[in-house]
Amino acid sequence: MDSINIFGIRAIIEAITAEKAIDKVWLLKSSQSQLFDQLLKILKEHNIPFSFVPVERMERFSSKNHQGAVARIGAINTQALEPLIAAVFEKKSNPLFVLLDGVTDARNFGAILRSAAATGVDAIIIPSSGSAPLNGDVVKTSAGGVFNVPIAKTAHLKDAIYLLQAHQVKIVGITEKATDLVYDQELKGPLALVFGAEDIGISRGILKLLDGQAKLPMNAAMDSLNVSVACAVVFYEWVRQNTLT
């Protein structure tokens, strides 16, 4: 089975909490902090093998901000689309799905997963090609969100849209091409939000299939937000509409 290296104390703790299979953990000899001590305690409690290494070897594992801890874990699994949608509807009558069209930056993907986990998004759907890899950058940036939000891959996002619409899910694209603000769009009931890449946005073929479009208000000096920031803003508007109104 493929494996990946993840780095950062919190990311490793979240992986353990999510019961992710961990092969081994390498710890920097000189590390000292309350969070580091917490990780050490958790490793011992779960009988996870670990070893202390000098800084030179740690840098070989990762040149990233590893915080003195690197772990090797099994590959992040994705789920089949149809069973995932069915499982979501078994648990929730008004779920929120998020479709990412061409989001290739791992840190953006990780940040989106973090916001999705914080706001209760039920599933993330991505195309099999042209998406960010599920690597250590995603794990660290997501702060554990990658372990808490189901991810499905599909050959074509159009197939996911057709399947969701067959389940009476409303599909709304967040795009600067829209005329309505997201705050004026009803984000209730079974819903799927579509976000595109920062450079080209949602592809034309996907735009034609949407049930609605909405945009965020923008100062004339700017024409777009980072996609992970846009996701967070819209996710919390969905929370507001469904819990506070």
C-alpha positions as CSV (number, residue, x, y, z in Angstrom):
1,M,0.0,0.0,0.0
2,D,1.3,3.5,-0.8
3,S,2.3,5.7,2.1
4,I,3.0,9.4,2.6
5,N,5.0,11.4,5.0
6,I,3.1,13.9,7.1
7,F,4.8,16.6,9.2
8,G,3.8,18.7,12.1
9,I,2.8,17.7,15.6
10,R,-0.9,18.6,15.3
11,A,-1.2,16.8,12.0
12,I,0.2,13.7,13.6
13,I,-2.1,13.9,16.6
14,E,-5.1,14.4,14.4
15,A,-4.1,11.3,12.3
16,I,-3.9,9.2,15.5
17,T,-7.2,10.6,16.7
18,A,-8.8,9.6,13.4
19,E,-7.3,6.1,13.9
20,K,-5.2,6.4,10.7
21,A,-2.6,3.6,10.4
22,I,0.8,5.0,11.3
23,D,3.9,3.1,10.5
24,K,6.4,5.1,12.4
25,V,7.1,8.5,13.8
26,W,10.4,10.3,13.8
27,L,11.0,13.0,16.5
28,L,13.7,15.7,16.7
29,K,16.0,15.1,19.6
30,S,16.1,18.7,20.8
31,S,12.3,19.3,20.6
32,Q,10.8,20.7,23.8
33,S,7.2,22.0,24.1
34,Q,4.0,21.1,25.8
35,L,2.5,20.0,22.5
36,F,5.5,17.8,21.8
37,D,5.2,16.2,25.2
38,Q,1.5,15.6,24.4
39,L,2.4,13.8,21.2
40,L,5.0,11.7,23.0
41,K,2.4,10.6,25.5
42,I,-0.1,9.7,22.8
43,L,2.5,7.7,20.9
44,K,3.3,5.6,24.0
45,E,-0.4,5.1,24.8
46,H,-1.1,3.8,21.3
47,N,2.1,1.8,21.1
48,I,3.1,3.6,17.9
49,P,6.8,3.1,17.1
50,F,8.9,6.2,17.2
51,S,12.5,7.2,17.3
52,F,14.5,10.3,18.1
53,V,16.7,11.6,15.3
54,P,19.2,14.5,14.9
55,V,18.2,17.6,12.9
56,E,20.2,16.5,9.8
57,R,18.1,13.4,9.4
58,M,14.9,15.2,10.1
59,E,15.6,17.6,7.3
60,R,16.0,14.6,5.0
61,F,12.4,13.6,5.7
62,S,11.0,17.1,5.2
63,S,12.3,20.6,4.5
64,K,8.9,21.9,5.6
65,N,7.9,23.3,8.9
66,H,7.9,19.9,10.6
67,Q,7.8,21.2,14.2
68,G,10.2,18.4,15.1
69,A,7.9,15.5,14.1
70,V,7.4,13.5,10.9
71,A,5.2,10.4,10.5
72,R,4.7,7.8,7.8
73,I,1.1,6.9,7.3
74,G,-1.0,5.0,4.8
75,A,-2.3,6.8,1.7
76,I,-5.3,9.0,2.2
77,N,-8.3,7.0,0.9
78,T,-11.1,8.4,-1.2
79,Q,-14.5,6.9,-1.5
80,A,-16.7,5.8,-4.4
81,L,-19.2,8.6,-5.3
82,E,-22.5,6.8,-5.4
83,P,-22.2,4.9,-2.1
84,L,-20.9,8.1,-0.4
85,I,-23.9,10.1,-1.6
86,A,-26.3,7.4,-0.4
87,A,-24.5,7.2,3.0
88,V,-24.7,10.9,3.4
89,F,-28.5,11.0,2.8
90,E,-29.0,8.1,5.3
91,K,-27.6,10.4,8.0
92,K,-28.9,13.8,6.9
93,S,-31.8,15.1,4.9
94,N,-30.3,18.4,3.9
95,P,-26.6,17.8,3.3
96,L,-23.9,20.0,1.9
97,F,-21.6,18.7,-0.8
98,V,-18.7,20.7,-2.2
99,L,-17.3,20.2,-5.7
100,L,-13.9,21.5,-6.6
101,D,-13.2,22.1,-10.3
102,G,-9.5,22.4,-11.0
103,V,-8.2,23.3,-7.5
104,T,-4.6,22.0,-7.9
105,D,-2.8,23.7,-5.0
106,A,-2.3,21.3,-2.1
107,R,-2.3,24.1,0.5
108,N,-5.5,25.6,-0.8
109,F,-7.1,22.1,-0.8
110,G,-5.9,21.6,2.7
111,A,-7.3,24.9,3.9
112,I,-10.7,24.1,2.2
113,L,-10.8,20.8,4.0
114,R,-10.1,22.6,7.3
115,S,-13.0,25.0,6.8
116,A,-15.2,22.1,5.6
117,A,-14.5,20.2,8.8
118,A,-15.2,23.2,10.9
119,T,-18.6,24.0,9.3
120,G,-20.0,20.5,8.9
121,V,-19.6,20.0,5.1
122,D,-20.7,16.4,4.4
123,A,-18.5,15.5,1.5
124,I,-15.9,16.9,-0.9
125,I,-16.0,15.8,-4.5
126,I,-13.0,16.2,-6.9
127,P,-12.2,15.0,-10.4
128,S,-9.7,12.1,-10.7
129,S,-7.3,14.3,-12.7
130,G,-6.5,17.9,-12.4
131,S,-6.8,18.1,-8.7
132,A,-4.4,18.6,-5.8
133,P,-2.7,15.5,-4.6
134,L,-3.6,14.1,-1.2
135,N,-0.1,14.6,0.3
136,G,1.6,15.8,3.4
137,D,1.0,19.5,2.6
138,V,-2.8,18.8,2.4
139,V,-2.7,16.9,5.7
140,K,-0.8,19.7,7.6
141,T,-2.8,22.6,6.1
142,S,-6.1,20.9,6.8
143,A,-5.2,20.6,10.5
144,G,-6.9,17.2,10.5
145,G,-9.8,18.1,8.3
146,V,-8.6,15.6,5.7
147,F,-9.4,12.9,8.2
148,N,-12.9,14.2,9.1
149,V,-14.5,15.1,5.7
150,P,-15.2,12.3,3.2
151,I,-13.6,12.8,-0.2
152,A,-14.9,11.2,-3.4
153,K,-13.1,11.1,-6.7
154,T,-15.0,10.9,-10.0
155,A,-13.8,10.7,-13.6
156,H,-15.8,13.8,-14.5
157,L,-17.5,16.4,-12.3
158,K,-20.4,16.4,-14.7
159,D,-21.2,12.9,-13.7
160,A,-21.3,14.0,-10.0
161,I,-23.6,16.8,-10.9
162,Y,-26.0,14.6,-12.7
163,L,-26.0,12.1,-9.9
164,L,-26.6,14.8,-7.2
165,Q,-29.4,16.4,-9.3
166,A,-31.0,12.9,-9.5
167,H,-31.1,13.1,-5.6
168,Q,-32.8,16.5,-5.8
169,V,-29.7,18.4,-4.8
170,K,-29.5,22.0,-5.9
171,I,-26.2,22.9,-7.6
172,V,-24.9,26.4,-7.0
173,G,-21.6,27.7,-8.5
174,I,-19.6,30.4,-6.8
175,T,-18.3,32.5,-9.6
176,E,-17.6,36.2,-10.3
177,K,-19.7,35.8,-13.5
178,A,-22.8,35.6,-11.3
179,T,-25.2,38.6,-10.9
180,D,-26.6,37.6,-7.5
181,L,-24.6,37.9,-4.2
182,V,-24.2,34.7,-2.2
183,Y,-26.1,36.4,0.6
184,D,-29.2,36.7,-1.6
185,Q,-29.0,33.0,-2.7
186,E,-31.0,30.5,-0.7
187,L,-28.5,27.9,0.6
188,K,-31.0,25.6,2.2
189,G,-32.1,22.1,1.5
190,P,-29.9,19.5,-0.1
191,L,-27.1,21.6,-1.7
192,A,-23.9,21.3,-3.6
193,L,-21.5,24.2,-4.0
194,V,-19.1,24.3,-6.9
195,F,-15.8,26.3,-6.7
196,G,-13.3,26.6,-9.6
197,A,-9.6,27.3,-9.9
198,E,-8.5,30.8,-9.2
199,D,-7.1,31.5,-12.7
200,I,-10.0,30.3,-14.8
201,G,-12.8,29.7,-12.4
202,I,-15.5,27.1,-13.0
203,S,-15.2,25.5,-16.4
204,R,-17.8,26.4,-19.1
205,G,-19.2,22.9,-19.3
206,I,-19.9,22.8,-15.6
207,L,-21.4,26.3,-15.6
208,K,-24.0,25.2,-18.1
209,L,-25.2,22.5,-15.6
210,L,-25.7,24.7,-12.6
211,D,-29.0,25.4,-11.0
212,G,-27.8,28.7,-9.7
213,Q,-24.8,31.0,-9.5
214,A,-23.7,33.4,-6.8
215,K,-20.7,35.7,-6.1
216,L,-19.1,37.4,-3.2
217,P,-19.1,41.2,-3.0
218,M,-15.8,42.5,-4.1
219,N,-14.1,45.9,-4.0
220,A,-13.5,47.2,-7.6
221,A,-9.7,47.0,-7.0
222,M,-9.9,43.2,-6.7
223,D,-11.6,40.6,-8.9
224,S,-11.2,37.5,-6.9
225,L,-10.3,35.9,-3.5
226,N,-8.1,32.9,-2.8
227,V,-10.3,29.9,-3.4
228,S,-9.8,28.6,0.1
229,V,-10.9,32.0,1.6
230,A,-13.9,32.1,-0.7
231,C,-14.9,28.6,0.4
232,A,-14.7,29.6,4.1
233,V,-16.8,32.7,3.6
234,V,-19.5,30.8,1.7
235,F,-19.5,27.8,4.1
236,Y,-20.2,30.1,7.0
237,E,-23.0,31.8,5.1
238,W,-24.5,28.3,4.7
239,V,-24.1,27.8,8.4
240,R,-25.8,31.2,9.1
241,Q,-28.7,30.4,6.8
242,N,-29.3,27.0,8.2
243,T,-28.8,27.6,11.9
244,L,-29.4,31.2,12.7
245,T,-32.3,32.1,10.4
